């Protein structure tokens, strides 16, 4: 019998190698490097604040402010990780896209990185406001 080969969508070693090279080319620009550092500092602050006050948080927290006032805005304490997790995913996608487009479209890369910074800043502010409402 012939061996059945597994489907491989990409070779993992070459994929990670090219990703690392693309991100390293992105980090050659000093301004973008500082912005990326600030993005990850803000993301770290999100997880730090959440971990710092985790034991003091009530069982339900307000997260969905677009819903009508009351219990519809509340989520369980465990689901509150949606905010920093969504921020992390958005940052990773934007950095990957920015590193992919950096050699051809520098402006597009800068827009993607600046949008990741704005998103992480807004996420940090939202998380801080919700935690101060819930804890203090």
C-alpha positions as CSV (number, residue, x, y, z in Angstrom):
1,X,0.0,0.0,0.0
2,X,1.1,3.5,-0.8
3,X,1.8,5.8,2.1
4,X,-0.7,8.6,2.5
5,X,1.0,11.9,3.1
6,X,-0.4,14.4,5.5
7,X,-1.6,17.7,4.1
8,X,0.8,20.4,5.0
9,X,-0.3,23.9,4.3
10,X,3.1,25.3,5.0
11,X,6.5,24.1,6.2
12,X,6.6,25.4,9.8
13,X,10.4,26.0,9.9
14,X,10.4,28.1,6.7
15,X,7.2,29.9,7.7
16,X,8.6,31.0,11.1
17,X,11.9,31.9,9.6
18,X,10.3,34.2,7.0
19,X,8.1,35.7,9.6
20,X,11.1,36.5,11.8
21,X,12.9,38.0,8.9
22,X,9.9,40.2,8.0
23,X,9.5,41.4,11.5
24,X,13.3,42.1,11.8
25,X,13.1,44.3,8.7
26,X,10.1,46.1,10.3
27,X,12.2,46.8,13.3
28,X,15.0,48.5,11.3
29,X,12.9,51.7,11.4
30,X,13.6,53.4,14.7
31,X,10.1,55.1,15.0
32,X,8.3,51.8,14.3
33,X,10.5,50.0,16.7
34,X,9.5,52.5,19.5
35,X,5.9,52.2,18.6
36,X,6.0,48.4,18.7
37,X,7.7,48.6,22.1
38,X,4.9,50.9,23.4
39,X,2.3,48.6,22.0
40,X,3.6,45.6,23.9
41,X,4.1,47.7,27.1
42,X,0.4,48.7,26.9
43,X,-0.6,45.1,26.3
44,X,1.5,44.0,29.3
45,X,-0.2,46.6,31.4
46,X,-3.6,45.2,30.4
47,X,-2.6,41.8,31.7
48,X,-0.8,43.3,34.8
49,X,-3.8,45.3,35.9
50,X,-6.1,42.4,35.4
51,X,-3.9,40.0,37.3
52,X,-3.3,42.6,40.1
53,X,-7.0,43.1,40.8
54,X,-8.3,39.7,39.9
55,X,-9.0,38.6,43.4
56,X,-10.9,41.9,44.2
57,X,-13.2,41.8,41.2
58,X,-16.9,41.0,41.6
59,X,-18.3,37.9,39.9
60,X,-19.8,40.0,37.1
61,X,-18.3,43.1,35.3
62,X,-19.7,45.6,32.9
63,X,-18.2,45.1,29.4
64,X,-20.9,45.5,26.7
65,X,-21.8,49.2,27.1
66,X,-23.6,49.2,23.8
67,X,-26.4,47.1,25.2
68,X,-29.2,48.5,27.3
69,X,-28.5,49.5,30.9
70,X,-28.6,46.7,33.4
71,X,-27.7,43.0,33.5
72,X,-27.3,42.8,29.7
73,X,-24.0,44.7,30.0
74,X,-22.5,42.3,32.5
75,X,-20.2,39.4,31.8
76,X,-18.8,36.8,34.0
77,X,-15.4,37.5,35.6
78,X,-13.7,34.8,33.6
79,X,-14.9,36.2,30.3
80,X,-13.3,39.6,31.0
81,X,-10.1,38.3,29.4
82,X,-11.9,38.9,26.0
83,X,-10.6,42.5,26.1
84,X,-6.9,41.9,26.3
85,X,-7.1,38.7,24.2
86,X,-8.8,40.6,21.4
87,X,-6.1,43.3,21.7
88,X,-3.4,40.7,21.5
89,X,-4.9,39.1,18.4
90,X,-5.4,42.5,16.7
91,X,-1.8,43.4,17.4
92,X,-0.4,40.2,16.1
93,X,-2.4,40.4,12.9
94,X,-1.5,44.0,12.3
95,X,2.2,43.4,12.9
96,X,2.3,40.4,10.6
97,X,0.6,42.4,7.9
98,X,2.8,45.4,8.4
99,X,5.9,43.3,8.2
100,X,4.6,41.7,5.0
101,X,4.0,45.0,3.3
102,X,6.9,46.9,4.7
103,X,9.3,46.7,1.7
104,X,6.6,47.5,-0.9
105,X,4.2,49.9,0.9
106,X,5.8,51.7,3.9
107,X,2.9,54.0,4.4
108,X,0.5,51.0,4.7
109,X,2.8,49.4,7.3
110,X,2.9,52.6,9.3
111,X,-0.8,52.9,9.2
112,X,-1.2,49.3,10.4
113,X,1.2,49.8,13.3
114,X,-0.3,53.2,14.3
115,X,-3.8,51.5,14.3
116,X,-2.4,48.8,16.6
117,X,-1.1,51.4,18.9
118,X,-4.4,53.3,19.0
119,X,-6.3,50.0,19.5
120,X,-4.0,48.9,22.4
121,X,-4.3,52.4,24.0
122,X,-8.1,52.4,23.8
123,X,-8.1,48.8,25.2
124,X,-5.9,49.8,28.1
125,X,-8.0,52.9,28.9
126,X,-11.3,50.8,28.7
127,X,-9.8,48.1,30.9
128,X,-8.5,50.7,33.4
129,X,-11.9,52.5,33.6
130,X,-13.9,49.2,34.1
131,X,-11.5,48.0,36.7
132,X,-11.6,51.2,38.7
133,X,-15.4,51.2,38.6
134,X,-15.5,47.6,39.8
135,X,-12.7,47.7,42.4
136,X,-13.0,51.1,43.9
